Amino acid sequence: MTIDVFAIVITLRQTCVKYIADLGALAKTNPISAITFSITMFSYAGIPPLAGFYSKLYLFFVALGCGAYFLAPVGVVTSVIGHWAAGRFP
C-alpha cells in the first residue's frame, strides 16, 4: 500500500499535482489514479473488503491467540475511535 501511494504521488507530481489540495480535482483530471488512490486509502483505513481490514483482523486474532486478552480489545476500541474521529472531524 505504501509503495502504491508513493508511486501515485510521484507520478502525479510530474503532471498536475503540486500540493495536497490539488488532489481534490484528481477525479476530473486523472480518474484511474483517483480510483487507485481512493482504494489504497480505504485499505489503509481498514474498510472491510480490502486488505487493510484483513490485516487488522489477523493482528487481533494473533493477539488473542498469544494470550494478550487486554491488548486485542484495546486495539479494537482505538481503531473504532480513530475511524469515528476521522469521520467526524476531517
ROVEX-119307 format. One record per residue (C-alpha): chain; x, y, z; residue in one letter; residue number from 0. Coordinates in steps of 0.02 Angstrom, whole numbers, m for minus. Example, Ala and Ser with C-alpha at 12.3 -4.5 7.8 and 13.67 -1.06 7.14 Angstrom:
2
<marlum><c>A</c><xx>615</xx><yy>m225</yy><zz>390</zz><r>a</r><k>0</k></marlum>
<marlum><c>A</c><xx>684</xx><yy>m53</yy><zz>357</zz><r>s</r><k>1</k></marlum>
end
This chain:
90
<marlum><c>A</c><xx>0</xx><yy>0</yy><zz>0</zz><r>m</r><k>0</k></marlum>
<marlum><c>A</c><xx>140</xx><yy>120</yy><zz>42</zz><r>t</r><k>1</k></marlum>
<marlum><c>A</c><xx>228</xx><yy>86</yy><zz>m122</zz><r>i</r><k>2</k></marlum>
<marlum><c>A</c><xx>63</xx><yy>115</yy><zz>m213</zz><r>d</r><k>3</k></marlum>
<marlum><c>A</c><xx>34</xx><yy>284</yy><zz>m129</zz><r>v</r><k>4</k></marlum>
<marlum><c>A</c><xx>211</xx><yy>344</yy><zz>m162</zz><r>f</r><k>5</k></marlum>
<marlum><c>A</c><xx>203</xx><yy>285</yy><zz>m343</zz><r>a</r><k>6</k></marlum>
<marlum><c>A</c><xx>40</xx><yy>378</yy><zz>m372</zz><r>i</r><k>7</k></marlum>
<marlum><c>A</c><xx>102</xx><yy>537</yy><zz>m288</zz><r>v</r><k>8</k></marlum>
<marlum><c>A</c><xx>267</xx><yy>534</yy><zz>m384</zz><r>i</r><k>9</k></marlum>
<marlum><c>A</c><xx>177</xx><yy>504</yy><zz>m548</zz><r>t</r><k>10</k></marlum>
<marlum><c>A</c><xx>52</xx><yy>643</yy><zz>m515</zz><r>l</r><k>11</k></marlum>
<marlum><c>A</c><xx>183</xx><yy>764</yy><zz>m455</zz><r>r</r><k>12</k></marlum>
<marlum><c>A</c><xx>264</xx><yy>758</yy><zz>m627</zz><r>q</r><k>13</k></marlum>
<marlum><c>A</c><xx>100</xx><yy>804</yy><zz>m712</zz><r>t</r><k>14</k></marlum>
<marlum><c>A</c><xx>m33</xx><yy>901</yy><zz>m620</zz><r>c</r><k>15</k></marlum>
<marlum><c>A</c><xx>m21</xx><yy>888</yy><zz>m430</zz><r>v</r><k>16</k></marlum>
<marlum><c>A</c><xx>96</xx><yy>1003</yy><zz>m336</zz><r>k</r><k>17</k></marlum>
<marlum><c>A</c><xx>5</xx><yy>1022</yy><zz>m169</zz><r>y</r><k>18</k></marlum>
<marlum><c>A</c><xx>m107</xx><yy>906</yy><zz>m68</zz><r>i</r><k>19</k></marlum>
<marlum><c>A</c><xx>m254</xx><yy>1021</yy><zz>m103</zz><r>a</r><k>20</k></marlum>
<marlum><c>A</c><xx>m234</xx><yy>981</yy><zz>m288</zz><r>d</r><k>21</k></marlum>
<marlum><c>A</c><xx>m290</xx><yy>802</yy><zz>m254</zz><r>l</r><k>22</k></marlum>
<marlum><c>A</c><xx>m468</xx><yy>868</yy><zz>m238</zz><r>g</r><k>23</k></marlum>
<marlum><c>A</c><xx>m481</xx><yy>887</yy><zz>m427</zz><r>a</r><k>24</k></marlum>
<marlum><c>A</c><xx>m395</xx><yy>722</yy><zz>m464</zz><r>l</r><k>25</k></marlum>
<marlum><c>A</c><xx>m558</xx><yy>634</yy><zz>m511</zz><r>a</r><k>26</k></marlum>
<marlum><c>A</c><xx>m582</xx><yy>756</yy><zz>m654</zz><r>k</r><k>27</k></marlum>
<marlum><c>A</c><xx>m403</xx><yy>760</yy><zz>m717</zz><r>t</r><k>28</k></marlum>
<marlum><c>A</c><xx>m350</xx><yy>578</yy><zz>m693</zz><r>n</r><k>29</k></marlum>
<marlum><c>A</c><xx>m493</xx><yy>462</yy><zz>m642</zz><r>p</r><k>30</k></marlum>
<marlum><c>A</c><xx>m394</xx><yy>299</yy><zz>m644</zz><r>i</r><k>31</k></marlum>
<marlum><c>A</c><xx>m264</xx><yy>368</yy><zz>m523</zz><r>s</r><k>32</k></marlum>
<marlum><c>A</c><xx>m404</xx><yy>440</yy><zz>m416</zz><r>a</r><k>33</k></marlum>
<marlum><c>A</c><xx>m489</xx><yy>271</yy><zz>m402</zz><r>i</r><k>34</k></marlum>
<marlum><c>A</c><xx>m325</xx><yy>182</yy><zz>m363</zz><r>t</r><k>35</k></marlum>
<marlum><c>A</c><xx>m279</xx><yy>313</yy><zz>m234</zz><r>f</r><k>36</k></marlum>
<marlum><c>A</c><xx>m451</xx><yy>303</yy><zz>m152</zz><r>s</r><k>37</k></marlum>
<marlum><c>A</c><xx>m446</xx><yy>113</yy><zz>m141</zz><r>i</r><k>38</k></marlum>
<marlum><c>A</c><xx>m273</xx><yy>121</yy><zz>m63</zz><r>t</r><k>39</k></marlum>
<marlum><c>A</c><xx>m329</xx><yy>250</yy><zz>66</zz><r>m</r><k>40</k></marlum>
<marlum><c>A</c><xx>m482</xx><yy>146</yy><zz>109</zz><r>f</r><k>41</k></marlum>
<marlum><c>A</c><xx>m369</xx><yy>m4</yy><zz>131</zz><r>s</r><k>42</k></marlum>
<marlum><c>A</c><xx>m259</xx><yy>97</yy><zz>249</zz><r>y</r><k>43</k></marlum>
<marlum><c>A</c><xx>m415</xx><yy>139</yy><zz>350</zz><r>a</r><k>44</k></marlum>
<marlum><c>A</c><xx>m465</xx><yy>m44</yy><zz>362</zz><r>g</r><k>45</k></marlum>
<marlum><c>A</c><xx>m629</xx><yy>m40</yy><zz>267</zz><r>i</r><k>46</k></marlum>
<marlum><c>A</c><xx>m697</xx><yy>m220</yy><zz>263</zz><r>p</r><k>47</k></marlum>
<marlum><c>A</c><xx>m674</xx><yy>m296</yy><zz>91</zz><r>p</r><k>48</k></marlum>
<marlum><c>A</c><xx>m497</xx><yy>m229</yy><zz>72</zz><r>l</r><k>49</k></marlum>
<marlum><c>A</c><xx>m329</xx><yy>m297</yy><zz>127</zz><r>a</r><k>50</k></marlum>
<marlum><c>A</c><xx>m306</xx><yy>m172</yy><zz>270</zz><r>g</r><k>51</k></marlum>
<marlum><c>A</c><xx>m460</xx><yy>m241</yy><zz>357</zz><r>f</r><k>52</k></marlum>
<marlum><c>A</c><xx>m398</xx><yy>m420</yy><zz>347</zz><r>y</r><k>53</k></marlum>
<marlum><c>A</c><xx>m226</xx><yy>m372</yy><zz>412</zz><r>s</r><k>54</k></marlum>
<marlum><c>A</c><xx>m304</xx><yy>m286</yy><zz>563</zz><r>k</r><k>55</k></marlum>
<marlum><c>A</c><xx>m420</xx><yy>m433</yy><zz>592</zz><r>l</r><k>56</k></marlum>
<marlum><c>A</c><xx>m274</xx><yy>m556</yy><zz>581</zz><r>y</r><k>57</k></marlum>
<marlum><c>A</c><xx>m174</xx><yy>m449</yy><zz>702</zz><r>l</r><k>58</k></marlum>
<marlum><c>A</c><xx>m314</xx><yy>m451</yy><zz>830</zz><r>f</r><k>59</k></marlum>
<marlum><c>A</c><xx>m336</xx><yy>m639</yy><zz>815</zz><r>f</r><k>60</k></marlum>
<marlum><c>A</c><xx>m149</xx><yy>m665</yy><zz>838</zz><r>v</r><k>61</k></marlum>
<marlum><c>A</c><xx>m153</xx><yy>m554</yy><zz>993</zz><r>a</r><k>62</k></marlum>
<marlum><c>A</c><xx>m294</xx><yy>m660</yy><zz>1064</zz><r>l</r><k>63</k></marlum>
<marlum><c>A</c><xx>m204</xx><yy>m820</yy><zz>1016</zz><r>g</r><k>64</k></marlum>
<marlum><c>A</c><xx>m45</xx><yy>m774</yy><zz>1110</zz><r>c</r><k>65</k></marlum>
<marlum><c>A</c><xx>m141</xx><yy>m726</yy><zz>1267</zz><r>g</r><k>66</k></marlum>
<marlum><c>A</c><xx>m147</xx><yy>m536</yy><zz>1252</zz><r>a</r><k>67</k></marlum>
<marlum><c>A</c><xx>m328</xx><yy>m531</yy><zz>1307</zz><r>y</r><k>68</k></marlum>
<marlum><c>A</c><xx>m316</xx><yy>m349</yy><zz>1362</zz><r>f</r><k>69</k></marlum>
<marlum><c>A</c><xx>m221</xx><yy>m288</yy><zz>1208</zz><r>l</r><k>70</k></marlum>
<marlum><c>A</c><xx>m342</xx><yy>m351</yy><zz>1074</zz><r>a</r><k>71</k></marlum>
<marlum><c>A</c><xx>m498</xx><yy>m260</yy><zz>1139</zz><r>p</r><k>72</k></marlum>
<marlum><c>A</c><xx>m395</xx><yy>m103</yy><zz>1168</zz><r>v</r><k>73</k></marlum>
<marlum><c>A</c><xx>m339</xx><yy>m112</yy><zz>986</zz><r>g</r><k>74</k></marlum>
<marlum><c>A</c><xx>m517</xx><yy>m135</yy><zz>925</zz><r>v</r><k>75</k></marlum>
<marlum><c>A</c><xx>m580</xx><yy>11</yy><zz>1029</zz><r>v</r><k>76</k></marlum>
<marlum><c>A</c><xx>m440</xx><yy>127</yy><zz>972</zz><r>t</r><k>77</k></marlum>
<marlum><c>A</c><xx>m470</xx><yy>77</yy><zz>792</zz><r>s</r><k>78</k></marlum>
<marlum><c>A</c><xx>m656</xx><yy>117</yy><zz>808</zz><r>v</r><k>79</k></marlum>
<marlum><c>A</c><xx>m620</xx><yy>282</yy><zz>894</zz><r>i</r><k>80</k></marlum>
<marlum><c>A</c><xx>m494</xx><yy>326</yy><zz>759</zz><r>g</r><k>81</k></marlum>
<marlum><c>A</c><xx>m619</xx><yy>291</yy><zz>621</zz><r>h</r><k>82</k></marlum>
<marlum><c>A</c><xx>m754</xx><yy>388</yy><zz>712</zz><r>w</r><k>83</k></marlum>
<marlum><c>A</c><xx>m641</xx><yy>537</yy><zz>743</zz><r>a</r><k>84</k></marlum>
<marlum><c>A</c><xx>m581</xx><yy>539</yy><zz>563</zz><r>a</r><k>85</k></marlum>
<marlum><c>A</c><xx>m759</xx><yy>538</yy><zz>502</zz><r>g</r><k>86</k></marlum>
<marlum><c>A</c><xx>m823</xx><yy>670</yy><zz>622</zz><r>r</r><k>87</k></marlum>
<marlum><c>A</c><xx>m675</xx><yy>788</yy><zz>622</zz><r>f</r><k>88</k></marlum>
<marlum><c>A</c><xx>m596</xx><yy>789</yy><zz>448</zz><r>p</r><k>89</k></marlum>
end
